[in-house]
Amino acid sequence: MNVLLLGSGGREHALAWRLSKAPLRRALHRTRNAGTAAYGTNLAVDPNDFDAVRQLVLDNNIRLVVCGPEEPLVRGATGLLQYR
């Protein structure tokens, strides 16, 4: 399963470390987190740019998005990314 981790702080570093060990994970992509380069692919996408995040999800066949920071959630990222 391809996974996208949104965010760039210490919380996201811990999440990236743990997600990198998940047995079902095929690829781990992260937004703007240079400190976690050992755990997957860093992508230059702003977590609050929902159009860019959605396109990234579609282009990389991402099946799970983990959102570390609160701001994208408060701004409505969940509704934008739900499959219909």
PDB file of N, CA, C and O in Angstrom:
ATOM      1  N   MET A   1       0.848  -1.174   0.000  1.00  0.00           N
ATOM      2  CA  MET A   1       0.000   0.000   0.000  1.00  0.00           C
ATOM      3  C   MET A   1       0.895   1.238   0.000  1.00  0.00           C
ATOM      4  O   MET A   1       1.840   1.324   0.784  1.00  0.00           O
ATOM      5  N   ASN A   2       0.602   2.181  -0.864  1.00  0.00           N
ATOM      6  CA  ASN A   2       1.318   3.445  -0.903  1.00  0.00           C
ATOM      7  C   ASN A   2       0.703   4.402   0.109  1.00  0.00           C
ATOM      8  O   ASN A   2      -0.518   4.535   0.192  1.00  0.00           O
ATOM      9  N   VAL A   3       1.562   5.068   0.877  1.00  0.00           N
ATOM     10  CA  VAL A   3       1.129   5.917   1.980  1.00  0.00           C
ATOM     11  C   VAL A   3       1.695   7.319   1.790  1.00  0.00           C
ATOM     12  O   VAL A   3       2.839   7.480   1.365  1.00  0.00           O
ATOM     13  N   LEU A   4       0.890   8.335   2.105  1.00  0.00           N
ATOM     14  CA  LEU A   4       1.331   9.724   2.108  1.00  0.00           C
ATOM     15  C   LEU A   4       1.216  10.262   3.521  1.00  0.00           C
ATOM     16  O   LEU A   4       0.160  10.168   4.147  1.00  0.00           O
ATOM     17  N   LEU A   5       2.301  10.824   4.017  1.00  0.00           N
ATOM     18  CA  LEU A   5       2.322  11.442   5.338  1.00  0.00           C
ATOM     19  C   LEU A   5       2.422  12.943   5.150  1.00  0.00           C
ATOM     20  O   LEU A   5       3.400  13.441   4.591  1.00  0.00           O
ATOM     21  N   LEU A   6       1.411  13.668   5.615  1.00  0.00           N
ATOM     22  CA  LEU A   6       1.408  15.123   5.525  1.00  0.00           C
ATOM     23  C   LEU A   6       2.042  15.717   6.774  1.00  0.00           C
ATOM     24  O   LEU A   6       1.762  15.274   7.888  1.00  0.00           O
ATOM     25  N   GLY A   7       2.898  16.722   6.590  1.00  0.00           N
ATOM     26  CA  GLY A   7       3.477  17.427   7.714  1.00  0.00           C
ATOM     27  C   GLY A   7       4.983  17.331   7.747  1.00  0.00           C
ATOM     28  O   GLY A   7       5.595  16.554   7.013  1.00  0.00           O
ATOM     29  N   SER A   8       5.583  18.157   8.636  1.00  0.00           N
ATOM     30  CA  SER A   8       7.042  18.240   8.637  1.00  0.00           C
ATOM     31  C   SER A   8       7.657  18.405  10.029  1.00  0.00           C
ATOM     32  O   SER A   8       8.821  18.791  10.136  1.00  0.00           O
ATOM     33  N   GLY A   9       6.930  18.133  11.058  1.00  0.00           N
ATOM     34  CA  GLY A   9       7.464  18.325  12.405  1.00  0.00           C
ATOM     35  C   GLY A   9       7.930  17.044  13.060  1.00  0.00           C
ATOM     36  O   GLY A   9       8.066  16.006  12.413  1.00  0.00           O
ATOM     37  N   GLY A  10       8.173  17.137  14.359  1.00  0.00           N
ATOM     38  CA  GLY A  10       8.626  15.991  15.127  1.00  0.00           C
ATOM     39  C   GLY A  10       7.603  14.872  15.176  1.00  0.00           C
ATOM     40  O   GLY A  10       7.964  13.696  15.139  1.00  0.00           O
ATOM     41  N   ARG A  11       6.336  15.228  15.260  1.00  0.00           N
ATOM     42  CA  ARG A  11       5.261  14.226  15.253  1.00  0.00           C
ATOM     43  C   ARG A  11       5.304  13.421  13.962  1.00  0.00           C
ATOM     44  O   ARG A  11       5.160  12.199  13.973  1.00  0.00           O
ATOM     45  N   GLU A  12       5.504  14.122  12.850  1.00  0.00           N
ATOM     46  CA  GLU A  12       5.540  13.444  11.556  1.00  0.00           C
ATOM     47  C   GLU A  12       6.794  12.577  11.422  1.00  0.00           C
ATOM     48  O   GLU A  12       6.765  11.532  10.771  1.00  0.00           O
ATOM     49  N   HIS A  13       7.891  13.012  12.039  1.00  0.00           N
ATOM     50  CA  HIS A  13       9.101  12.194  12.033  1.00  0.00           C
ATOM     51  C   HIS A  13       8.840  10.857  12.725  1.00  0.00           C
ATOM     52  O   HIS A  13       9.233   9.805  12.221  1.00  0.00           O
ATOM     53  N   ALA A  14       8.177  10.901  13.879  1.00  0.00           N
ATOM     54  CA  ALA A  14       7.843   9.671  14.604  1.00  0.00           C
ATOM     55  C   ALA A  14       6.880   8.811  13.794  1.00  0.00           C
ATOM     56  O   ALA A  14       7.026   7.590  13.747  1.00  0.00           O
ATOM     57  N   LEU A  15       5.901   9.440  13.158  1.00  0.00           N
ATOM     58  CA  LEU A  15       4.954   8.686  12.325  1.00  0.00           C
ATOM     59  C   LEU A  15       5.669   8.048  11.135  1.00  0.00           C
ATOM     60  O   LEU A  15       5.390   6.899  10.790  1.00  0.00           O
ATOM     61  N   ALA A  16       6.588   8.782  10.506  1.00  0.00           N
ATOM     62  CA  ALA A  16       7.330   8.241   9.359  1.00  0.00           C
ATOM     63  C   ALA A  16       8.163   7.036   9.778  1.00  0.00           C
ATOM     64  O   ALA A  16       8.216   6.030   9.070  1.00  0.00           O
ATOM     65  N   TRP A  17       8.807   7.145  10.924  1.00  0.00           N
ATOM     66  CA  TRP A  17       9.607   6.024  11.423  1.00  0.00           C
ATOM     67  C   TRP A  17       8.736   4.787  11.592  1.00  0.00           C
ATOM     68  O   TRP A  17       9.112   3.696  11.165  1.00  0.00           O
ATOM     69  N   ARG A  18       7.574   4.955  12.211  1.00  0.00           N
ATOM     70  CA  ARG A  18       6.700   3.805  12.459  1.00  0.00           C
ATOM     71  C   ARG A  18       6.085   3.278  11.169  1.00  0.00           C
ATOM     72  O   ARG A  18       6.035   2.067  10.957  1.00  0.00           O
ATOM     73  N   LEU A  19       5.618   4.175  10.307  1.00  0.00           N
ATOM     74  CA  LEU A  19       5.024   3.742   9.040  1.00  0.00           C
ATOM     75  C   LEU A  19       6.047   3.020   8.163  1.00  0.00           C
ATOM     76  O   LEU A  19       5.682   2.131   7.393  1.00  0.00           O
ATOM     77  N   SER A  20       7.306   3.390   8.271  1.00  0.00           N
ATOM     78  CA  SER A  20       8.330   2.732   7.452  1.00  0.00           C
ATOM     79  C   SER A  20       8.490   1.264   7.820  1.00  0.00           C
ATOM     80  O   SER A  20       9.037   0.486   7.038  1.00  0.00           O
ATOM     81  N   LYS A  21       8.027   0.882   8.988  1.00  0.00           N
ATOM     82  CA  LYS A  21       8.123  -0.505   9.450  1.00  0.00           C
ATOM     83  C   LYS A  21       6.848  -1.316   9.219  1.00  0.00           C
ATOM     84  O   LYS A  21       6.816  -2.509   9.519  1.00  0.00           O
ATOM     85  N   ALA A  22       5.801  -0.687   8.692  1.00  0.00           N
ATOM     86  CA  ALA A  22       4.525  -1.369   8.476  1.00  0.00           C
ATOM     87  C   ALA A  22       4.673  -2.434   7.387  1.00  0.00           C
ATOM     88  O   ALA A  22       5.220  -2.152   6.321  1.00  0.00           O
ATOM     89  N   PRO A  23       4.200  -3.634   7.640  1.00  0.00           N
ATOM     90  CA  PRO A  23       4.392  -4.724   6.676  1.00  0.00           C
ATOM     91  C   PRO A  23       3.628  -4.542   5.364  1.00  0.00           C
ATOM     92  O   PRO A  23       4.070  -5.060   4.338  1.00  0.00           O
ATOM     93  N   LEU A  24       2.514  -3.834   5.354  1.00  0.00           N
ATOM     94  CA  LEU A  24       1.739  -3.662   4.131  1.00  0.00           C
ATOM     95  C   LEU A  24       2.163  -2.454   3.310  1.00  0.00           C
ATOM     96  O   LEU A  24       1.665  -2.253   2.202  1.00  0.00           O
ATOM     97  N   ARG A  25       3.071  -1.651   3.837  1.00  0.00           N
ATOM     98  CA  ARG A  25       3.490  -0.436   3.149  1.00  0.00           C
ATOM     99  C   ARG A  25       4.451  -0.787   2.020  1.00  0.00           C
ATOM    100  O   ARG A  25       5.442  -1.487   2.221  1.00  0.00           O
ATOM    101  N   ARG A  26       4.136  -0.285   0.829  1.00  0.00           N
ATOM    102  CA  ARG A  26       5.050  -0.450  -0.304  1.00  0.00           C
ATOM    103  C   ARG A  26       5.917   0.785  -0.471  1.00  0.00           C
ATOM    104  O   ARG A  26       7.130   0.674  -0.644  1.00  0.00           O
ATOM    105  N   ALA A  27       5.303   1.963  -0.420  1.00  0.00           N
ATOM    106  CA  ALA A  27       6.039   3.221  -0.583  1.00  0.00           C
ATOM    107  C   ALA A  27       5.506   4.236   0.412  1.00  0.00           C
ATOM    108  O   ALA A  27       4.300   4.322   0.646  1.00  0.00           O
ATOM    109  N   LEU A  28       6.408   4.998   0.988  1.00  0.00           N
ATOM    110  CA  LEU A  28       6.036   6.060   1.911  1.00  0.00           C
ATOM    111  C   LEU A  28       6.492   7.380   1.309  1.00  0.00           C
ATOM    112  O   LEU A  28       7.680   7.584   1.059  1.00  0.00           O
ATOM    113  N   HIS A  29       5.539   8.270   1.079  1.00  0.00           N
ATOM    114  CA  HIS A  29       5.819   9.608   0.559  1.00  0.00           C
ATOM    115  C   HIS A  29       5.518  10.598   1.667  1.00  0.00           C
ATOM    116  O   HIS A  29       4.573  10.413   2.433  1.00  0.00           O
ATOM    117  N   ARG A  30       6.328  11.657   1.755  1.00  0.00           N
ATOM    118  CA  ARG A  30       6.104  12.675   2.773  1.00  0.00           C
ATOM    119  C   ARG A  30       6.191  14.053   2.160  1.00  0.00           C
ATOM    120  O   ARG A  30       6.857  14.260   1.146  1.00  0.00           O
ATOM    121  N   THR A  31       5.505  14.996   2.792  1.00  0.00           N
ATOM    122  CA  THR A  31       5.571  16.378   2.336  1.00  0.00           C
ATOM    123  C   THR A  31       6.537  17.154   3.206  1.00  0.00           C
ATOM    124  O   THR A  31       6.403  17.173   4.430  1.00  0.00           O
ATOM    125  N   ARG A  32       7.510  17.794   2.580  1.00  0.00           N
ATOM    126  CA  ARG A  32       8.419  18.738   3.233  1.00  0.00           C
ATOM    127  C   ARG A  32       9.005  18.276   4.556  1.00  0.00           C
ATOM    128  O   ARG A  32       8.828  18.960   5.564  1.00  0.00           O
ATOM    129  N   ASN A  33       9.679  17.174   4.592  1.00  0.00           N
ATOM    130  CA  ASN A  33      10.261  16.725   5.848  1.00  0.00           C
ATOM    131  C   ASN A  33      11.654  16.163   5.595  1.00  0.00           C
ATOM    132  O   ASN A  33      11.837  14.952   5.467  1.00  0.00           O
ATOM    133  N   ALA A  34      12.619  17.048   5.527  1.00  0.00           N
ATOM    134  CA  ALA A  34      13.990  16.635   5.221  1.00  0.00           C
ATOM    135  C   ALA A  34      14.564  15.699   6.280  1.00  0.00           C
ATOM    136  O   ALA A  34      15.453  14.903   5.977  1.00  0.00           O
ATOM    137  N   GLY A  35      14.078  15.779   7.503  1.00  0.00           N
ATOM    138  CA  GLY A  35      14.599  14.950   8.576  1.00  0.00           C
ATOM    139  C   GLY A  35      14.227  13.485   8.469  1.00  0.00           C
ATOM    140  O   GLY A  35      14.765  12.659   9.206  1.00  0.00           O
ATOM    141  N   THR A  36      13.323  13.146   7.572  1.00  0.00           N
ATOM    142  CA  THR A  36      12.874  11.761   7.461  1.00  0.00           C
ATOM    143  C   THR A  36      13.231  11.143   6.107  1.00  0.00           C
ATOM    144  O   THR A  36      12.575  10.195   5.676  1.00  0.00           O
ATOM    145  N   ALA A  37      14.235  11.650   5.447  1.00  0.00           N
ATOM    146  CA  ALA A  37      14.611  11.139   4.120  1.00  0.00           C
ATOM    147  C   ALA A  37      14.943   9.652   4.149  1.00  0.00           C
ATOM    148  O   ALA A  37      14.802   8.973   3.132  1.00  0.00           O
ATOM    149  N   ALA A  38      15.373   9.142   5.276  1.00  0.00           N
ATOM    150  CA  ALA A  38      15.713   7.721   5.378  1.00  0.00           C
ATOM    151  C   ALA A  38      14.480   6.828   5.335  1.00  0.00           C
ATOM    152  O   ALA A  38      14.605   5.621   5.122  1.00  0.00           O
ATOM    153  N   TYR A  39      13.302   7.391   5.530  1.00  0.00           N
ATOM    154  CA  TYR A  39      12.082   6.587   5.639  1.00  0.00           C
ATOM    155  C   TYR A  39      11.226   6.576   4.381  1.00  0.00           C
ATOM    156  O   TYR A  39      10.184   5.921   4.370  1.00  0.00           O
ATOM    157  N   GLY A  40      11.615   7.258   3.346  1.00  0.00           N
ATOM    158  CA  GLY A  40      10.801   7.254   2.134  1.00  0.00           C
ATOM    159  C   GLY A  40      11.153   8.423   1.235  1.00  0.00           C
ATOM    160  O   GLY A  40      12.277   8.924   1.267  1.00  0.00           O
ATOM    161  N   THR A  41      10.196   8.857   0.435  1.00  0.00           N
ATOM    162  CA  THR A  41      10.403   9.895  -0.561  1.00  0.00           C
ATOM    163  C   THR A  41       9.813  11.214  -0.085  1.00  0.00           C
ATOM    164  O   THR A  41       8.634  11.284   0.261  1.00  0.00           O
ATOM    165  N   ASN A  42      10.637  12.264  -0.066  1.00  0.00           N
ATOM    166  CA  ASN A  42      10.153  13.602   0.250  1.00  0.00           C
ATOM    167  C   ASN A  42       9.618  14.253  -1.017  1.00  0.00           C
ATOM    168  O   ASN A  42      10.240  14.174  -2.077  1.00  0.00           O
ATOM    169  N   LEU A  43       8.463  14.896  -0.902  1.00  0.00           N
ATOM    170  CA  LEU A  43       7.845  15.575  -2.035  1.00  0.00           C
ATOM    171  C   LEU A  43       7.581  17.028  -1.656  1.00  0.00           C
ATOM    172  O   LEU A  43       7.160  17.314  -0.535  1.00  0.00           O
ATOM    173  N   ALA A  44       7.825  17.934  -2.576  1.00  0.00           N
ATOM    174  CA  ALA A  44       7.665  19.362  -2.317  1.00  0.00           C
ATOM    175  C   ALA A  44       6.218  19.786  -2.535  1.00  0.00           C
ATOM    176  O   ALA A  44       5.884  20.406  -3.544  1.00  0.00           O
ATOM    177  N   VAL A  45       5.372  19.445  -1.582  1.00  0.00           N
ATOM    178  CA  VAL A  45       3.955  19.808  -1.652  1.00  0.00           C
ATOM    179  C   VAL A  45       3.550  20.409  -0.318  1.00  0.00           C
ATOM    180  O   VAL A  45       3.875  19.867   0.739  1.00  0.00           O
ATOM    181  N   ASP A  46       2.849  21.516  -0.367  1.00  0.00           N
ATOM    182  CA  ASP A  46       2.319  22.137   0.840  1.00  0.00           C
ATOM    183  C   ASP A  46       1.111  21.326   1.312  1.00  0.00           C
ATOM    184  O   ASP A  46       0.177  21.135   0.533  1.00  0.00           O
ATOM    185  N   PRO A  47       1.094  20.842   2.555  1.00  0.00           N
ATOM    186  CA  PRO A  47      -0.032  20.041   3.047  1.00  0.00           C
ATOM    187  C   PRO A  47      -1.369  20.771   3.018  1.00  0.00           C
ATOM    188  O   PRO A  47      -2.426  20.143   3.089  1.00  0.00           O
ATOM    189  N   ASN A  48      -1.325  22.103   2.912  1.00  0.00           N
ATOM    190  CA  ASN A  48      -2.566  22.880   2.856  1.00  0.00           C
ATOM    191  C   ASN A  48      -2.994  23.204   1.427  1.00  0.00           C
ATOM    192  O   ASN A  48      -4.025  23.847   1.231  1.00  0.00           O
ATOM    193  N   ASP A  49      -2.241  22.783   0.444  1.00  0.00           N
ATOM    194  CA  ASP A  49      -2.613  22.947  -0.964  1.00  0.00           C
ATOM    195  C   ASP A  49      -3.352  21.684  -1.378  1.00  0.00           C
ATOM    196  O   ASP A  49      -2.757  20.750  -1.916  1.00  0.00           O
ATOM    197  N   PHE A  50      -4.646  21.667  -1.124  1.00  0.00           N
ATOM    198  CA  PHE A  50      -5.435  20.448  -1.293  1.00  0.00           C
ATOM    199  C   PHE A  50      -5.471  19.953  -2.730  1.00  0.00           C
ATOM    200  O   PHE A  50      -5.497  18.744  -2.961  1.00  0.00           O
ATOM    201  N   ASP A  51      -5.474  20.854  -3.695  1.00  0.00           N
ATOM    202  CA  ASP A  51      -5.473  20.415  -5.096  1.00  0.00           C
ATOM    203  C   ASP A  51      -4.184  19.667  -5.420  1.00  0.00           C
ATOM    204  O   ASP A  51      -4.213  18.634  -6.089  1.00  0.00           O
ATOM    205  N   ALA A  52      -3.054  20.190  -4.945  1.00  0.00           N
ATOM    206  CA  ALA A  52      -1.768  19.526  -5.187  1.00  0.00           C
ATOM    207  C   ALA A  52      -1.689  18.197  -4.448  1.00  0.00           C
ATOM    208  O   ALA A  52      -1.175  17.217  -4.988  1.00  0.00           O
ATOM    209  N   VAL A  53      -2.193  18.157  -3.218  1.00  0.00           N
ATOM    210  CA  VAL A  53      -2.184  16.911  -2.446  1.00  0.00           C
ATOM    211  C   VAL A  53      -3.055  15.866  -3.132  1.00  0.00           C
ATOM    212  O   VAL A  53      -2.658  14.707  -3.258  1.00  0.00           O
ATOM    213  N   ARG A  54      -4.230  16.268  -3.570  1.00  0.00           N
ATOM    214  CA  ARG A  54      -5.136  15.327  -4.251  1.00  0.00           C
ATOM    215  C   ARG A  54      -4.493  14.779  -5.525  1.00  0.00           C
ATOM    216  O   ARG A  54      -4.586  13.584  -5.804  1.00  0.00           O
ATOM    217  N   GLN A  55      -3.841  15.651  -6.298  1.00  0.00           N
ATOM    218  CA  GLN A  55      -3.176  15.201  -7.518  1.00  0.00           C
ATOM    219  C   GLN A  55      -2.033  14.246  -7.196  1.00  0.00           C
ATOM    220  O   GLN A  55      -1.816  13.268  -7.911  1.00  0.00           O
ATOM    221  N   LEU A  56      -1.311  14.527  -6.129  1.00  0.00           N
ATOM    222  CA  LEU A  56      -0.235  13.650  -5.678  1.00  0.00           C
ATOM    223  C   LEU A  56      -0.774  12.268  -5.310  1.00  0.00           C
ATOM    224  O   LEU A  56      -0.170  11.248  -5.642  1.00  0.00           O
ATOM    225  N   VAL A  57      -1.897  12.247  -4.633  1.00  0.00           N
ATOM    226  CA  VAL A  57      -2.544  10.983  -4.261  1.00  0.00           C
ATOM    227  C   VAL A  57      -2.918  10.191  -5.505  1.00  0.00           C
ATOM    228  O   VAL A  57      -2.671   8.987  -5.577  1.00  0.00           O
ATOM    229  N   LEU A  58      -3.508  10.856  -6.474  1.00  0.00           N
ATOM    230  CA  LEU A  58      -3.922  10.173  -7.703  1.00  0.00           C
ATOM    231  C   LEU A  58      -2.712   9.704  -8.519  1.00  0.00           C
ATOM    232  O   LEU A  58      -2.701   8.579  -9.020  1.00  0.00           O
ATOM    233  N   ASP A  59      -1.708  10.552  -8.652  1.00  0.00           N
ATOM    234  CA  ASP A  59      -0.530  10.220  -9.471  1.00  0.00           C
ATOM    235  C   ASP A  59       0.283   9.068  -8.904  1.00  0.00           C
ATOM    236  O   ASP A  59       0.901   8.320  -9.662  1.00  0.00           O
ATOM    237  N   ASN A  60       0.293   8.909  -7.583  1.00  0.00           N
ATOM    238  CA  ASN A  60       1.127   7.905  -6.931  1.00  0.00           C
ATOM    239  C   ASN A  60       0.345   6.726  -6.379  1.00  0.00           C
ATOM    240  O   ASN A  60       0.891   5.928  -5.617  1.00  0.00           O
ATOM    241  N   ASN A  61      -0.926   6.603  -6.749  1.00  0.00           N
ATOM    242  CA  ASN A  61      -1.767   5.494  -6.309  1.00  0.00           C
ATOM    243  C   ASN A  61      -1.710   5.323  -4.788  1.00  0.00           C
ATOM    244  O   ASN A  61      -1.542   4.214  -4.280  1.00  0.00           O
ATOM    245  N   ILE A  62      -1.851   6.433  -4.082  1.00  0.00           N
ATOM    246  CA  ILE A  62      -1.787   6.417  -2.624  1.00  0.00           C
ATOM    247  C   ILE A  62      -3.138   5.987  -2.068  1.00  0.00           C
ATOM    248  O   ILE A  62      -4.177   6.527  -2.449  1.00  0.00           O
ATOM    249  N   ARG A  63      -3.116   5.015  -1.170  1.00  0.00           N
ATOM    250  CA  ARG A  63      -4.336   4.451  -0.600  1.00  0.00           C
ATOM    251  C   ARG A  63      -4.579   4.912   0.833  1.00  0.00           C
ATOM    252  O   ARG A  63      -5.686   4.762   1.350  1.00  0.00           O
ATOM    253  N   LEU A  64      -3.556   5.472   1.482  1.00  0.00           N
ATOM    254  CA  LEU A  64      -3.698   5.931   2.861  1.00  0.00           C
ATOM    255  C   LEU A  64      -2.973   7.259   3.017  1.00  0.00           C
ATOM    256  O   LEU A  64      -1.799   7.379   2.668  1.00  0.00           O
ATOM    257  N   VAL A  65      -3.681   8.260   3.544  1.00  0.00           N
ATOM    258  CA  VAL A  65      -3.080   9.559   3.850  1.00  0.00           C
ATOM    259  C   VAL A  65      -3.123   9.732   5.357  1.00  0.00           C
ATOM    260  O   VAL A  65      -4.185   9.650   5.973  1.00  0.00           O
ATOM    261  N   VAL A  66      -1.951   9.974   5.950  1.00  0.00           N
ATOM    262  CA  VAL A  66      -1.843  10.214   7.386  1.00  0.00           C
ATOM    263  C   VAL A  66      -1.514  11.691   7.549  1.00  0.00           C
ATOM    264  O   VAL A  66      -0.516  12.177   7.016  1.00  0.00           O
ATOM    265  N   CYS A  67      -2.356  12.394   8.284  1.00  0.00           N
ATOM    266  CA  CYS A  67      -2.180  13.825   8.465  1.00  0.00           C
ATOM    267  C   CYS A  67      -1.657  14.087   9.866  1.00  0.00           C
ATOM    268  O   CYS A  67      -2.356  13.838  10.849  1.00  0.00           O
ATOM    269  N   GLY A  68      -0.426  14.590   9.963  1.00  0.00           N
ATOM    270  CA  GLY A  68       0.173  14.895  11.253  1.00  0.00           C
ATOM    271  C   GLY A  68      -0.325  16.198  11.840  1.00  0.00           C
ATOM    272  O   GLY A  68      -0.790  16.209  12.980  1.00  0.00           O
ATOM    273  N   PRO A  69      -0.245  17.310  11.099  1.00  0.00           N
ATOM    274  CA  PRO A  69      -0.654  18.590  11.670  1.00  0.00           C
ATOM    275  C   PRO A  69      -2.172  18.762  11.675  1.00  0.00           C
ATOM    276  O   PRO A  69      -2.885  18.145  10.885  1.00  0.00           O
ATOM    277  N   GLU A  70      -2.644  19.605  12.574  1.00  0.00           N
ATOM    278  CA  GLU A  70      -4.079  19.841  12.692  1.00  0.00           C
ATOM    279  C   GLU A  70      -4.629  20.739  11.586  1.00  0.00           C
ATOM    280  O   GLU A  70      -5.776  20.577  11.168  1.00  0.00           O
ATOM    281  N   GLU A  71      -3.819  21.681  11.113  1.00  0.00           N
ATOM    282  CA  GLU A  71      -4.329  22.686  10.177  1.00  0.00           C
ATOM    283  C   GLU A  71      -4.995  22.101   8.933  1.00  0.00           C
ATOM    284  O   GLU A  71      -6.106  22.519   8.606  1.00  0.00           O
ATOM    285  N   PRO A  72      -4.373  21.149   8.219  1.00  0.00           N
ATOM    286  CA  PRO A  72      -5.071  20.596   7.048  1.00  0.00           C
ATOM    287  C   PRO A  72      -6.395  19.918   7.420  1.00  0.00           C
ATOM    288  O   PRO A  72      -7.350  19.959   6.644  1.00  0.00           O
ATOM    289  N   LEU A  73      -6.454  19.303   8.588  1.00  0.00           N
ATOM    290  CA  LEU A  73      -7.703  18.673   9.015  1.00  0.00           C
ATOM    291  C   LEU A  73      -8.782  19.715   9.277  1.00  0.00           C
ATOM    292  O   LEU A  73      -9.927  19.548   8.858  1.00  0.00           O
ATOM    293  N   VAL A  74      -8.419  20.783   9.964  1.00  0.00           N
ATOM    294  CA  VAL A  74      -9.367  21.856  10.268  1.00  0.00           C
ATOM    295  C   VAL A  74      -9.848  22.520   8.989  1.00  0.00           C
ATOM    296  O   VAL A  74     -11.004  22.930   8.894  1.00  0.00           O
ATOM    297  N   ARG A  75      -8.961  22.627   8.002  1.00  0.00           N
ATOM    298  CA  ARG A  75      -9.313  23.290   6.743  1.00  0.00           C
ATOM    299  C   ARG A  75     -10.101  22.390   5.792  1.00  0.00           C
ATOM    300  O   ARG A  75     -10.546  22.853   4.741  1.00  0.00           O
ATOM    301  N   GLY A  76     -10.283  21.110   6.140  1.00  0.00           N
ATOM    302  CA  GLY A  76     -11.152  20.252   5.336  1.00  0.00           C
ATOM    303  C   GLY A  76     -10.483  19.213   4.476  1.00  0.00           C
ATOM    304  O   GLY A  76     -11.095  18.749   3.513  1.00  0.00           O
ATOM    305  N   ALA A  77      -9.262  18.822   4.769  1.00  0.00           N
ATOM    306  CA  ALA A  77      -8.548  17.836   3.954  1.00  0.00           C
ATOM    307  C   ALA A  77      -9.284  16.501   3.883  1.00  0.00           C
ATOM    308  O   ALA A  77      -9.254  15.829   2.852  1.00  0.00           O
ATOM    309  N   THR A  78      -9.938  16.118   4.966  1.00  0.00           N
ATOM    310  CA  THR A  78     -10.618  14.827   5.002  1.00  0.00           C
ATOM    311  C   THR A  78     -11.697  14.739   3.931  1.00  0.00           C
ATOM    312  O   THR A  78     -11.782  13.744   3.211  1.00  0.00           O
ATOM    313  N   GLY A  79     -12.511  15.769   3.825  1.00  0.00           N
ATOM    314  CA  GLY A  79     -13.586  15.780   2.838  1.00  0.00           C
ATOM    315  C   GLY A  79     -13.073  15.782   1.410  1.00  0.00           C
ATOM    316  O   GLY A  79     -13.683  15.177   0.529  1.00  0.00           O
ATOM    317  N   LEU A  80     -11.974  16.446   1.178  1.00  0.00           N
ATOM    318  CA  LEU A  80     -11.412  16.515  -0.156  1.00  0.00           C
ATOM    319  C   LEU A  80     -10.858  15.183  -0.608  1.00  0.00           C
ATOM    320  O   LEU A  80     -10.917  14.860  -1.794  1.00  0.00           O
ATOM    321  N   LEU A  81     -10.317  14.398   0.322  1.00  0.00           N
ATOM    322  CA  LEU A  81      -9.638  13.162  -0.040  1.00  0.00           C
ATOM    323  C   LEU A  81     -10.505  11.919   0.031  1.00  0.00           C
ATOM    324  O   LEU A  81     -10.057  10.841  -0.362  1.00  0.00           O
ATOM    325  N   GLN A  82     -11.721  12.034   0.516  1.00  0.00           N
ATOM    326  CA  GLN A  82     -12.584  10.854   0.610  1.00  0.00           C
ATOM    327  C   GLN A  82     -12.954  10.351  -0.778  1.00  0.00           C
ATOM    328  O   GLN A  82     -13.312  11.130  -1.663  1.00  0.00           O
ATOM    329  N   TYR A  83     -12.863   9.035  -0.953  1.00  0.00           N
ATOM    330  CA  TYR A  83     -13.279   8.418  -2.219  1.00  0.00           C
ATOM    331  C   TYR A  83     -14.780   8.280  -2.224  1.00  0.00           C
ATOM    332  O   TYR A  83     -15.401   7.990  -1.201  1.00  0.00           O
ATOM    333  N   ARG A  84     -15.343   8.489  -3.371  1.00  0.00           N
ATOM    334  CA  ARG A  84     -16.798   8.365  -3.504  1.00  0.00           C
ATOM    335  C   ARG A  84     -17.114   7.240  -4.449  1.00  0.00           C
ATOM    336  O   ARG A  84     -18.285   6.960  -4.706  1.00  0.00           O
TER     337      ARG A  84
END
